[in-house]
Amino acid sequence: MFEDILEKLVALGYIGIFITSFAGTTSIVIPIPYVPILLAAALSGKFNPALLALTAGLGSGIGEMVGYAIGRAGRKVIGEKYERRFTALAKIFSKYGAIAIYIFALTPLPDDLIIIPLGLIKYGFWRAFIPCFLGKLSMCTIVAYFGAYASNIVYQLYGEAGVTSTIIAAIALSIVLILLFKIDWEKVLEKYLGEKLS
């Protein structure tokens, strides 16, 4: 089955890689394993590694923004009740957000844990997308260029998620969302960063 999917993707070329990477990151909590397909495409020798990495990085970076859009839509449902807390959290992210987004995008950490809250706090789209894309591009570059040497490690890190990892990701996302609403981020901003909302 995997070989059939790979054959069809190779036939579609870079468009197939883009679609796979996009679909692989649009899922919320339950990951779709697009990295093993990317790895297999890199090993097939039918793709330029630089173009393969760029195509997959762009597809997965755009796919992650689906979670961001869900967060923005959720903000409209919540209304202005948590406006000051979200504003304070956005101010914290304006200082430290880019590196956190990049790390989540680069590593096997579940991106939705950070991307959905960014949408909720109305964090700037481009400020979220650019480090996310760069993180995904870095990860895809590693897979494309070094996949042949590290195929077992890459598959273990990014391979198909089991029920346990899906449950853990769902619980972690729930905890992040609860903390987002329960913590008074305005007080955190004032106490630890010595700043006040203007």
Secondary structure, 3 states (H helix, E strand, C coil): CHHHHHHHHHHHCHHHHHHHHHHHHHCCCCCCCCHHHHHHHHHHCCCCHHHHHHHHHHHHHHHHHHHHHHHHHHHHHHCCCCHHHHHHHHHHHHHHHHHHHHHHHHCCCCCHHHHHHHHHCCCCHHHHHHHHHHHHHHHHHHHHHHHHHHHHHHHHHHCCCCHHHHHHHHHHHHHHHHHHHHCCHHHHHHHHHCCCCC
